[in-house]
Amino acid sequence: MKISRFEDLDCWQEARTLVRKIYDATKDGNFKRDMRLASQIQAAATSCMANIAEGFERKSDKEFVQFLYIAMASTAEVKSHLYVALDQAYIEKKQFDDIYDQAIKTSKMISSLIKYLRKS
């Protein structure tokens, strides 16, 4: 199956799920009041999603891979910010685990796409 739109990429769909989970976690309580952290974690998650899309639109595998590396790094940033949110009791451990697992899933899918693109 030829993918003709970035929306068809599984890793972009997972990144979109990550963004939804981040926005859900940051919309209430103390997390919402910590505007700096909330803004940073939202930006990192949306950066992941946006870099996948932007790289895809470059129509060059070499450039796409560069953007995918940036997207993958953004998932690491999300994971790091999650620890701050957990340590500050902005989120419960269960929610931390759910979002962290989503970040890992997204990162692994991006990594798989990078490997595929580098082989082709």
C-alpha positions in Angstrom: 0.0 0.0 0.0 1.4 3.3 -1.0 1.1 6.0 1.6 0.2 9.3 0.0 -0.7 11.4 3.0 1.1 11.9 6.3 -2.2 11.1 8.1 -1.9 7.5 6.8 1.4 6.9 8.7 0.9 4.8 11.8 3.6 6.7 13.6 1.8 10.0 13.0 -1.5 8.5 14.2 0.3 7.3 17.4 1.8 10.8 17.8 -1.7 12.3 17.5 -2.8 10.0 20.3 0.1 11.1 22.4 -0.9 14.7 21.9 -4.4 14.0 23.0 -3.2 12.3 26.1 -0.9 15.2 27.0 -3.6 17.8 26.5 -6.0 15.7 28.6 -3.4 15.5 31.4 -2.6 19.2 31.3 -6.1 20.7 31.2 -7.0 20.5 34.9 -5.6 21.1 38.4 -2.1 21.9 39.4 -0.7 20.8 36.0 -2.8 23.4 34.3 -1.6 26.1 36.7 2.1 25.2 36.0 1.8 26.9 32.7 5.5 26.6 31.9 5.6 22.9 32.3 2.2 22.3 30.6 3.3 24.5 27.7 6.6 22.6 27.3 5.2 19.1 27.4 2.4 20.2 25.0 5.0 21.7 22.6 7.2 18.6 22.7 4.2 16.3 21.9 3.0 18.5 19.1 6.5 18.8 17.8 6.6 15.1 17.4 3.4 15.0 15.4 4.3 18.1 13.3 7.9 16.9 12.5 6.5 13.6 11.1 4.1 15.5 8.9 6.7 18.1 7.8 9.3 15.5 7.0 6.8 13.5 5.0 5.9 16.5 2.9 9.6 17.1 2.0 9.3 14.2 -0.5 12.9 13.2 0.2 13.7 10.1 2.2 16.9 11.7 3.5 15.1 14.8 4.8 12.2 12.8 6.1 14.7 10.7 8.2 16.1 13.9 9.7 12.6 15.1 10.7 11.8 11.7 12.1 14.9 11.9 14.3 13.7 15.2 15.6 10.2 13.7 16.2 11.7 10.8 18.1 13.7 13.2 20.3 10.5 15.1 21.1 9.1 11.9 22.5 12.1 11.7 24.8 11.4 15.3 25.9 7.8 14.3 26.7 9.0 11.4 28.8 11.3 13.6 30.7 8.6 16.2 31.4 6.3 13.4 32.6 8.8 12.7 35.4 8.5 16.3 36.5 4.7 16.1 36.4 4.8 12.9 38.4 7.3 14.2 41.0 5.1 17.3 41.5 2.0 15.1 41.9 0.4 16.7 38.8 -0.5 13.3 37.5 -1.0 9.9 39.1 1.3 7.0 38.4 -1.3 5.2 36.3 -1.7 8.2 34.0 2.1 8.6 33.9 2.5 5.0 32.8 -0.2 5.3 30.2 1.3 8.4 28.6 4.9 7.1 29.0 3.9 3.9 27.2 2.3 5.9 24.4 5.5 7.9 24.0 7.5 4.7 23.8 5.1 3.2 21.3 5.3 6.3 19.2 9.1 6.4 19.4 9.4 2.7 18.4 7.2 3.2 15.4 9.2 6.3 14.3 12.4 4.2 14.7 11.0 1.4 12.6 10.1 3.9 9.9 13.6 5.4 10.0 15.1 1.9 9.6 12.8 1.2 6.6 13.7 4.5 4.9 17.4 4.0 5.4 17.3 0.6 3.8 15.3 1.8 0.7 
